[in-house]
Amino acid sequence: MICAAVFGCCLGSFLNVCIWRIPLGESIVFVPSHCPKCHHPIRWFDNVPIFGYLALRGRCRDCHAPISPRYILVEAGVGLLYTLLTLNAYYAGSALALTIFHTIVIAVAVPCMFIDVEHRKLPDKLTRFGMIAGVLWQGLFPVGGRVLTHPQGVLWGLAGMLAGLIGLGLFAWATGKLFRRRTMGAGDVKYAGFAGAAFGWPGLLLILCVGSILALAGYGVLRLMRKRPGDGTVAFGLYLGLAVLLWSFVRPWLAIYGV
């Protein structure tokens, strides 16, 4: 579990890079870590997840510009989340398969949640990666972590992906015609494709239902907090991400009991 926590914090540190750079169109691999204000390279010991932020007291070592608390929250949150999911996978009896799967899910869901809240968009790079990785994972570990080489798993993943793309795409088109305004972005449709590829169409339906309920609840809370009408927009990717992470906990246990 210690290894899982350390890996999760490191994964969270990398996802912070994705959250910041992907919307700006910057490379997440070939550009060294640097301060977004003064662009000075970050020293390796300042880049240690959680401890680097605490040692710097939330400020750049060179220009003393404040560092968003999102960085330490994502690192600690992903570390805790990954540890819990790994523990869940261990007791579910499919440690290897589910560890790979949870890495994929977190790598897509967490950045999408934060990017959608801040920029109101879901990057194609993340959703496309999620769809491809989800289908490939289904081909290797479609049922309870058992390795299968026949195409059944791949076909299952493709069917779920198409269900998400076509189903939510048609829903977005129909509601757009009905209300004469765009009700859902293309990123949400592609995110549904990722969820369908990773969890299959039954999981997709549950994720969409839970995500919609969470979105309605969240919108209601925001309206009450603001005490005035909002602009009507909802970061649906945030709530879909929460539903995906929740289903990641539940699904392994249902598979054990053949549900």
LUMTORLUM-503208 format. One record per residue (C-alpha): x, y, z. Coordinates in nm, 3 decimals. Example, Ala and Ser with C-alpha at 12.3 -4.5 7.8 and 13.67 -1.06 7.14 Angstrom:
2
+---------+---------+---------+
:      px :      py :      pz :
+---------+---------+---------+
:   1.230 :  -0.450 :   0.780 :
:   1.367 :  -0.106 :   0.714 :
+---------+---------+---------+
//
This chain:
259
+---------+---------+---------+
:      px :      py :      pz :
+---------+---------+---------+
:   0.000 :   0.000 :   0.000 :
:   0.294 :   0.234 :   0.062 :
:   0.412 :   0.177 :  -0.296 :
:   0.060 :   0.246 :  -0.421 :
:   0.044 :   0.571 :  -0.223 :
:   0.384 :   0.688 :  -0.352 :
:   0.296 :   0.598 :  -0.710 :
:  -0.041 :   0.769 :  -0.673 :
:   0.119 :   1.092 :  -0.550 :
:   0.367 :   1.083 :  -0.840 :
:   0.079 :   1.019 :  -1.080 :
:  -0.103 :   1.316 :  -0.928 :
:   0.204 :   1.533 :  -0.982 :
:   0.210 :   1.435 :  -1.350 :
:  -0.163 :   1.497 :  -1.383 :
:  -0.109 :   1.849 :  -1.248 :
:   0.117 :   1.904 :  -1.548 :
:  -0.157 :   1.774 :  -1.777 :
:  -0.420 :   1.997 :  -1.616 :
:  -0.208 :   2.306 :  -1.672 :
:  -0.046 :   2.236 :  -2.009 :
:  -0.302 :   2.049 :  -2.219 :
:  -0.548 :   2.343 :  -2.243 :
:  -0.253 :   2.566 :  -2.344 :
:  -0.139 :   2.324 :  -2.614 :
:   0.199 :   2.268 :  -2.447 :
:   0.392 :   1.941 :  -2.441 :
:   0.345 :   1.732 :  -2.127 :
:   0.665 :   1.534 :  -2.188 :
:   0.942 :   1.731 :  -2.356 :
:   0.923 :   2.062 :  -2.168 :
:   1.087 :   2.051 :  -1.821 :
:   0.883 :   2.157 :  -1.520 :
:   0.898 :   2.533 :  -1.472 :
:   0.725 :   2.815 :  -1.291 :
:   0.438 :   2.949 :  -1.505 :
:   0.518 :   3.303 :  -1.386 :
:   0.897 :   3.342 :  -1.415 :
:   0.954 :   3.027 :  -1.628 :
:   1.251 :   2.928 :  -1.412 :
:   1.309 :   2.549 :  -1.413 :
:   1.186 :   2.379 :  -1.099 :
:   1.461 :   2.204 :  -0.904 :
:   1.421 :   1.830 :  -0.861 :
:   1.389 :   1.850 :  -0.483 :
:   1.114 :   2.112 :  -0.518 :
:   0.930 :   1.877 :  -0.752 :
:   0.879 :   1.601 :  -0.494 :
:   0.502 :   1.552 :  -0.459 :
:   0.342 :   1.713 :  -0.151 :
:   0.672 :   1.772 :   0.032 :
:   0.799 :   2.013 :  -0.233 :
:   0.489 :   2.229 :  -0.198 :
:   0.510 :   2.225 :   0.182 :
:   0.882 :   2.310 :   0.180 :
:   0.820 :   2.606 :  -0.051 :
:   0.517 :   2.713 :   0.155 :
:   0.315 :   2.741 :  -0.163 :
:   0.545 :   2.989 :  -0.339 :
:   0.799 :   2.974 :  -0.621 :
:   1.156 :   2.958 :  -0.490 :
:   1.276 :   3.216 :  -0.746 :
:   1.001 :   3.474 :  -0.806 :
:   0.796 :   3.397 :  -0.491 :
:   0.474 :   3.388 :  -0.693 :
:   0.200 :   3.190 :  -0.517 :
:   0.150 :   2.830 :  -0.628 :
:  -0.210 :   2.718 :  -0.657 :
:  -0.317 :   2.488 :  -0.373 :
:  -0.466 :   2.269 :  -0.646 :
:  -0.121 :   2.113 :  -0.689 :
:  -0.095 :   1.965 :  -0.342 :
:  -0.466 :   1.878 :  -0.338 :
:  -0.437 :   1.679 :  -0.662 :
:  -0.118 :   1.505 :  -0.549 :
:  -0.260 :   1.408 :  -0.210 :
:  -0.605 :   1.329 :  -0.350 :
:  -0.479 :   1.104 :  -0.629 :
:  -0.238 :   0.936 :  -0.386 :
:  -0.525 :   0.855 :  -0.150 :
:  -0.758 :   0.756 :  -0.435 :
:  -0.501 :   0.527 :  -0.595 :
:  -0.426 :   0.363 :  -0.260 :
:  -0.795 :   0.295 :  -0.195 :
:  -0.850 :   0.160 :  -0.546 :
:  -0.543 :  -0.065 :  -0.517 :
:  -0.667 :  -0.196 :  -0.184 :
:  -1.006 :  -0.252 :  -0.342 :
:  -0.845 :  -0.443 :  -0.631 :
:  -0.644 :  -0.659 :  -0.392 :
:  -0.950 :  -0.774 :  -0.199 :
:  -1.147 :  -0.818 :  -0.522 :
:  -0.885 :  -1.070 :  -0.635 :
:  -0.781 :  -0.899 :  -0.959 :
:  -0.487 :  -0.687 :  -0.848 :
:  -0.286 :  -0.672 :  -1.172 :
:  -0.576 :  -0.613 :  -1.408 :
:  -0.751 :  -0.357 :  -1.191 :
:  -0.429 :  -0.170 :  -1.108 :
:  -0.369 :  -0.116 :  -1.480 :
:  -0.733 :  -0.023 :  -1.526 :
:  -0.741 :   0.223 :  -1.237 :
:  -0.427 :   0.394 :  -1.367 :
:  -0.602 :   0.451 :  -1.701 :
:  -0.925 :   0.570 :  -1.539 :
:  -0.755 :   0.815 :  -1.302 :
:  -0.525 :   0.945 :  -1.578 :
:  -0.830 :   1.041 :  -1.785 :
:  -1.095 :   1.126 :  -1.524 :
:  -0.899 :   1.354 :  -1.290 :
:  -0.752 :   1.595 :  -1.550 :
:  -1.086 :   1.610 :  -1.732 :
:  -1.264 :   1.705 :  -1.411 :
:  -1.037 :   2.000 :  -1.335 :
:  -1.001 :   2.117 :  -1.696 :
:  -1.377 :   2.111 :  -1.750 :
:  -1.439 :   2.316 :  -1.435 :
:  -1.182 :   2.578 :  -1.534 :
:  -1.212 :   2.588 :  -1.913 :
:  -1.552 :   2.426 :  -1.981 :
:  -1.404 :   2.178 :  -2.226 :
:  -1.283 :   1.820 :  -2.230 :
:  -0.959 :   1.781 :  -2.432 :
:  -0.963 :   1.539 :  -2.724 :
:  -0.617 :   1.414 :  -2.624 :
:  -0.752 :   1.274 :  -2.300 :
:  -1.084 :   1.135 :  -2.425 :
:  -0.925 :   0.971 :  -2.730 :
:  -0.654 :   0.816 :  -2.516 :
:  -0.923 :   0.691 :  -2.280 :
:  -1.123 :   0.531 :  -2.562 :
:  -0.821 :   0.356 :  -2.713 :
:  -0.684 :   0.241 :  -2.377 :
:  -1.029 :   0.128 :  -2.262 :
:  -1.081 :  -0.091 :  -2.568 :
:  -0.731 :  -0.242 :  -2.540 :
:  -0.781 :  -0.312 :  -2.170 :
:  -1.110 :  -0.486 :  -2.243 :
:  -0.925 :  -0.710 :  -2.488 :
:  -0.680 :  -0.822 :  -2.221 :
:  -0.885 :  -0.820 :  -1.902 :
:  -1.254 :  -0.823 :  -1.997 :
:  -1.387 :  -1.036 :  -1.711 :
:  -1.256 :  -1.039 :  -1.356 :
:  -0.893 :  -0.993 :  -1.458 :
:  -0.867 :  -1.315 :  -1.661 :
:  -0.639 :  -1.270 :  -1.961 :
:  -0.823 :  -1.351 :  -2.284 :
:  -0.673 :  -1.336 :  -2.631 :
:  -0.989 :  -1.378 :  -2.837 :
:  -1.165 :  -1.067 :  -2.974 :
:  -1.464 :  -1.086 :  -2.739 :
:  -1.324 :  -0.827 :  -2.501 :
:  -1.224 :  -0.587 :  -2.780 :
:  -1.569 :  -0.614 :  -2.937 :
:  -1.726 :  -0.547 :  -2.596 :
:  -1.513 :  -0.237 :  -2.556 :
:  -1.591 :  -0.115 :  -2.908 :
:  -1.963 :  -0.172 :  -2.852 :
:  -1.953 :   0.031 :  -2.531 :
:  -1.754 :   0.308 :  -2.698 :
:  -1.998 :   0.331 :  -2.990 :
:  -2.292 :   0.325 :  -2.748 :
:  -2.147 :   0.626 :  -2.570 :
:  -2.060 :   0.819 :  -2.885 :
:  -2.380 :   0.749 :  -3.076 :
:  -2.619 :   0.742 :  -2.780 :
:  -2.508 :   1.063 :  -2.613 :
:  -2.446 :   1.223 :  -2.951 :
:  -2.807 :   1.165 :  -3.053 :
:  -2.926 :   1.288 :  -2.713 :
:  -2.722 :   1.607 :  -2.749 :
:  -2.857 :   1.662 :  -3.102 :
:  -3.220 :   1.600 :  -3.000 :
:  -3.208 :   1.824 :  -2.693 :
:  -3.029 :   2.092 :  -2.894 :
:  -3.313 :   2.092 :  -3.146 :
:  -3.573 :   2.088 :  -2.871 :
:  -3.432 :   2.376 :  -2.668 :
:  -3.277 :   2.557 :  -2.968 :
:  -2.941 :   2.585 :  -2.798 :
:  -2.639 :   2.365 :  -2.743 :
:  -2.711 :   2.150 :  -2.441 :
:  -2.396 :   1.939 :  -2.443 :
:  -2.046 :   1.976 :  -2.585 :
:  -1.867 :   1.734 :  -2.814 :
:  -1.622 :   1.665 :  -2.531 :
:  -1.901 :   1.520 :  -2.317 :
:  -1.997 :   1.285 :  -2.601 :
:  -1.637 :   1.167 :  -2.641 :
:  -1.608 :   1.124 :  -2.265 :
:  -1.911 :   0.895 :  -2.282 :
:  -1.722 :   0.700 :  -2.547 :
:  -1.435 :   0.656 :  -2.302 :
:  -1.669 :   0.543 :  -2.024 :
:  -1.838 :   0.294 :  -2.257 :
:  -1.506 :   0.155 :  -2.379 :
:  -1.374 :   0.111 :  -2.025 :
:  -1.688 :  -0.017 :  -1.851 :
:  -1.909 :  -0.152 :  -2.130 :
:  -2.254 :  -0.022 :  -2.217 :
:  -2.420 :  -0.135 :  -1.888 :
:  -2.162 :   0.056 :  -1.688 :
:  -2.200 :   0.351 :  -1.924 :
:  -2.572 :   0.373 :  -1.854 :
:  -2.517 :   0.375 :  -1.479 :
:  -2.238 :   0.632 :  -1.508 :
:  -2.459 :   0.863 :  -1.715 :
:  -2.747 :   0.826 :  -1.468 :
:  -2.531 :   0.888 :  -1.160 :
:  -2.344 :   1.171 :  -1.334 :
:  -2.671 :   1.340 :  -1.430 :
:  -2.805 :   1.314 :  -1.075 :
:  -2.482 :   1.459 :  -0.934 :
:  -2.489 :   1.738 :  -1.195 :
:  -2.845 :   1.835 :  -1.104 :
:  -2.759 :   1.831 :  -0.734 :
:  -2.443 :   2.033 :  -0.790 :
:  -2.623 :   2.288 :  -1.005 :
:  -2.892 :   2.326 :  -0.741 :
:  -2.633 :   2.383 :  -0.468 :
:  -2.453 :   2.644 :  -0.680 :
:  -2.776 :   2.828 :  -0.748 :
:  -2.851 :   2.837 :  -0.376 :
:  -2.501 :   2.957 :  -0.289 :
:  -2.503 :   3.234 :  -0.548 :
:  -2.860 :   3.334 :  -0.459 :
:  -2.907 :   3.455 :  -0.816 :
:  -2.954 :   3.286 :  -1.154 :
:  -2.636 :   3.144 :  -1.297 :
:  -2.533 :   3.137 :  -1.662 :
:  -2.692 :   2.796 :  -1.705 :
:  -2.368 :   2.610 :  -1.782 :
:  -2.269 :   2.294 :  -1.599 :
:  -1.924 :   2.132 :  -1.602 :
:  -2.072 :   1.790 :  -1.682 :
:  -1.723 :   1.639 :  -1.708 :
:  -1.676 :   1.696 :  -1.335 :
:  -1.982 :   1.491 :  -1.247 :
:  -1.915 :   1.223 :  -1.507 :
:  -1.567 :   1.190 :  -1.358 :
:  -1.706 :   1.147 :  -1.008 :
:  -1.945 :   0.881 :  -1.138 :
:  -1.661 :   0.702 :  -1.319 :
:  -1.445 :   0.695 :  -1.005 :
:  -1.738 :   0.574 :  -0.795 :
:  -1.815 :   0.297 :  -1.042 :
:  -1.446 :   0.196 :  -1.037 :
:  -1.493 :   0.102 :  -0.671 :
:  -1.819 :  -0.083 :  -0.719 :
:  -1.766 :  -0.272 :  -1.046 :
:  -1.500 :  -0.526 :  -0.928 :
:  -1.726 :  -0.652 :  -0.650 :
:  -2.021 :  -0.690 :  -0.884 :
:  -1.802 :  -0.893 :  -1.120 :
:  -1.713 :  -1.129 :  -0.836 :
:  -2.079 :  -1.204 :  -0.776 :
:  -2.154 :  -1.235 :  -1.146 :
:  -2.361 :  -0.917 :  -1.171 :
+---------+---------+---------+
//
